[in-house]
Amino acid sequence: GRELLRIKGRYGQIDAIVFSPDGRRIAIGSWDSTARIWDSRSGAELVSLAGHGMDVGALALAADGGQRLTGAWDGTARIWNAGTGEQELCLSGHPRDVNSVAFSPDGTRCLTGSWDATARVWDAATGEELFRLSGHSMNIDAVAFSHDGSRILTGSSDKSVRVWDARTGKPIRSLDCPVHVIELAAWSPDGGRLLVCSWNTASILDADTGVE
């Protein structure tokens, strides 16, 4: 429980944090419309990712650590060079806030979830929208690729989680969570279970049946 480091900066409320794969850097997204990268040992600010017009509420890292993906209330997601902080791509198309983002395990695709009730899959090299996932009736606040990259998980305020084919975008199944407004979601390493979280509850569901 001993505090090892405290990072201080002139930013507003922090909405997203993530470690780099090697643990040497920390990325923080906040209400000041930026994401910043810090040295996790010294607390020194290394890079500022500036370009969004509103709160940066979602962050993801490519598995090789070379790119950062941010999502913001301005309806865009952006891919950045993690070393230089330069913007490489702007993923535009959502008409509302982008509140959840993820890289595919191989780093070739990006996944975004939005308050427009859709999730979208993008080519991480070109920024081309490959397909969109439509079916939720309310905002999507959680997205994740399975560890093998074959499936996608989305969680929504409509109290459901949905599983999709990551190659085609076709729906596989919808699992109702009647007491949950889904805020966070993740796959187990073996792909057999789903971890879903609401404001004050976390549940583990069977990925095939939805049984808790």
Disulfide bonds with the S-S distance in Angstrom:
none
